Amino acid sequence: MLTHPLQDLETWLLFFSGADLPVLRHTAKKLADMREDIDRVNRRELTRVILQDPLMTVKVLAYIQPFAGKSLRSDITTIASAVTMIGIEPFFEKFKELITIEHMLKDEPQAMLGTLQLIRRVQRAAHYAHEWALWRQDLNVEEVTIAALLHDLTEILLWCFAPRLATEIRNLQKADRTLRSTAVQEQVLGIQLIDLQLALCRAWHLPELLSNLMDPAHADHPRIRNVLLASDLARHSANGWNDAAIPDDFAAIGKLLNLNRDALIERLKLSDEEKAALLPMPMMPPPDAQVS
């Protein structure tokens, strides 16, 4: 476990790029159960299990890229394609020894809680991104879903491998909600997590498309706005649906999806209690043309 920040971005990159990433205990158990009945494993169900776990997802994508590059003209950007290319039996042979997050953090209960809360948040972001990509009739919904699932990957890694530093960042932000995440990260870690994330994408040879979908520098593209807004809403709503940033989130999401506030709330399937918690927001401009 890291207890002090590393020297610079390159040192952080060397540490994480060579680490054996843990997965959720639930993922390890589901895969173990599938292995016991391998002849009946369904590729679609296997893909679904992997896509519930951001670290398992990145393990599979990082594993397949060197092989894909030798035989295909284009990158493998989805888990469904990766599973098809690896094959069922080779997949279970490769991923038979899995460390779990729960085992890794068994002596750090608060860090385990923080990690699992963060993973639930990125799962919610991936769900939002998936639903909105379908609504927008995106040509590859799974790419957008994966980008949202991995959007906060380095934050998850920090909780797993440097829980005390992750806790320090969280406590500083809780004490002062006006602090920018990047400023706190630089203060505690000496780097910004987005820089480490993009460097890890390159080190693991992840598809450039997925890196771009996670990169706020490309935020003017609708697919990337889909990912970023899904991540924003998941992060802000984790604080409660009365979070002060949510009205702005709703305005931006409504513009992206061409939906008014009521239609957006309906699509989000908020409970009556959650709706009651929402803060008032400025009137959103009417959509140019309602999408049906």
N, C-alpha and C positions, 0 to 999 in steps of 0.2 A: 504494500500500500504506500502510495506517495503521501508524505506529510508536508512537504515543502515544494514550492514551484520549481520547475526545471529552468535551465539557463536561458533558453531561447526557443523560437518556433521549431527550429531543426531538431533540437533535443526532444521536445514534446513529440514531434513527428516520429522520430526513431523509437521512442518508448511505445507509442500506441500502435504503430504500423507492425511491430513485431509481437504484440501482445496476443495471447489466446483469448478471444472474446467469449465471455459467458453468455448464456441464454436463459430465458425464463424456465423455471422448474416445470411449469405447465407444458412448455414446448418440448422439453426433454422427455417428459412422460408420454406425451402424445406420439412422439416419434418412436419411442421404445415400444409402445403398444402396436404401432403400425409395423415395426420391424418383425414383431412376433407373428404377424399375419401378412407377410410381404406379398404373397401371391394375390391378395385381394386389395392391395393398395391402389387407390384411385389418384391419378396425377392432380386432378382438380382439388381433392381434399388435402393432399400433401401441400399444394401451393397455398391453400387457405391457412393451414397451420403455420407455415413459414411467415406468411404476411401479417400474422398477429404479433410478430416479435421482431422489433427493429434490428437487434443484434444478429439474430439468425438470418434475417434477410440480407444483411451486409456480408455475412460470412459466405453465403451462397453466391452472391454476386461477385465477391472478390475471388472466390475459388474458380468460377467458370470463365472469367475474362481471358486468362492466358490461352485457354483451349479454344475459346470462341475466336480469338484473334487469328489463330492459325488456319481455321477452316471456313470462316465466314467473312463476307465483305463488310458486314455491319455489326455493331455491338449488340450484345444481349442486354436488353434493358428491362426485362420483366422476369419474375420468378417462374411464371408458367413456361417461358421459353428455356430458362436455365434448367428446370427439372426435366424437360423433354430432352435436352441435349445431354445432360449427365446420364440419364437412365435411372430407373428405380433402384435396382440392386447396387450399382456403383454409388448412388447417393447415400444409401444407408451404410455402406462400407466406409465411405469418407467421413460421415458425421456420426459415427457410433460412440465416440468418446466426447461427451459434451460437459463442460463445466457449467454449473448453474449460478445465476446471480444470488439466489437465496443461500447457497452453500458458501459462496465467496464472501458474502457479507453477514454470515451467521453471527459474528462477534460484533457487528456494527448495526444494531437494530434500527437506529434512527436513519442511518445511511440506506438501509434496505427499504425503509418506508419511503424515503425521498426518491429513491430509484424507481420503485414500483409506481409511485404517484406520477412521476415524470413519464414513465412508459404508458400509463393509462392516458395521460394527456396526449401523447403522440399518436396513440391508437385512435383517440377521438379526432385529432387533426386529420389522420388518414381517412377516417370515415367521412368527414366533411368534404375533403378534397375529392374523394371518390364520387360522392353524391353530386357535387357541383360539376365535376367533369362529365358525368352522365347527362346532366341537365344542359350543359354547354355543347353536348355531342362531340366531345373531344375524340380524336382519332385513336388514341391509346390511353384509356382510362387508367390502366394499371401503372403506367409510367408516372402519372400525376400522383396516384395513391402512394407509390413507393417513395417519391420525393418528399411528400408530407410526412411519411413514417420516419424517414431518415433526416428530416430537417434539423432536429435537435440531437443528432447522433453524438457529437462530442460532449454535450452536456451529460448525456447518459453515461458515456465512458468516464467522465470526470467523477460522477457519483459512484461508479463501480471501483475505480482504481485510485481515486484521491478524494474520498468522502469528506475528509475534514476541510479541504479547500472548497469543495462544492457547498458544504454547509456554511462556510464563511461568506461565500458569495450570496447565498440565499438570505442569510441574516442581515447583511448589509443592505440588500434590496428591500427587505421587510421593514428595516428601520427608516429607510428614506425612499419612498415610492417614486420620487422624482429622479433618482439616479438612473442613468442609462446603463443597460446591460453591458455594453462594450466597455464603458468606463470602469465598471466594477471588475470585469474580467481582467482588464489590463492592470488594475490595482493589485489584485490578488494573484493572478497567474503570470503577468508580464506579457500576455498575448491576448488576442481576441479569438474566441472559439470558432467564429466563421472562417478565419484564416487557417486554423488547424484543420477544420472540417474539409475545406477545399484541397488542402495539401494531402490529407488522408485519401480523398477521392482519387487524386493523381497517383499516390503511392500504391493503392490497391487496384489501380487501372480500372476504376469504375467508369462506366460510359460518360462521356462528356455531356450528353444530354441530361443525365440525372444530376450531374454537378451544376449545370446551368439552371435546372429547375429549382435548385436549393439556394441559388446565389441571388441575394437582394440587388446586386448590381444590374440584373436583367429584369427588374420588377415591372417594367412597362409592358412586358409580353403577357397576354391574358392567361396562358397556361401557368406561368410563374406567379402571377398575381393570385391565381387559384390556390397554389401551394402556400404562399406567404400569408394570405388572408385566413386560410384554414388553420394554419399554425398560430396566428395571432388570436383568432377567436377561441381556440382550444386553451391557449395560455391565459387569456383574460377571464374566460368563464370559469377556469379552475379556481379563481379567486372569489367566485360568486357572480351570478348574473346581474348584480348591481355594480359591477366593476365600471369605473368611470370611462374606460376606453371602449366599452362595447358599443355605445351609440355611433362612434366613428367607424368601428368595425362593420356595423350593420349598414351604414351609408356606403362604404366601399364595396361590401359584398353585394348589396342591392344593385349598385351600378354595374358590377361585373356580370351578375346573373340577369340583369334587367327585370328586377322584381321590386315591388314596393314593400314597405316594412311588414305589413300584415301577412303578405304572401311569403316573405322570407321566414317569419316566425312560424308560420304553418309548416314550411318545409323542414325547419329545425326540430319540429315535434316537441316544443317546450311544454312542460307541465303548467298547470294553472299557477302553481306556486312560483315557478321560474318566470313566467310572464309577469306576475305581480312585482317581482324584484327588479324588472328592467327600469332603467332610468329614462325619463323623457328625452326625446331627441328632436333635433330640428326637422322640419318637414323635408322629406326626401323629394327631389324632383320626380315628376311622373315619368315612367319608362317611355322610351321612344316607341316601342312596339312590344306588347305583351307576348312573351314566348309561351306557346301552348305545348 
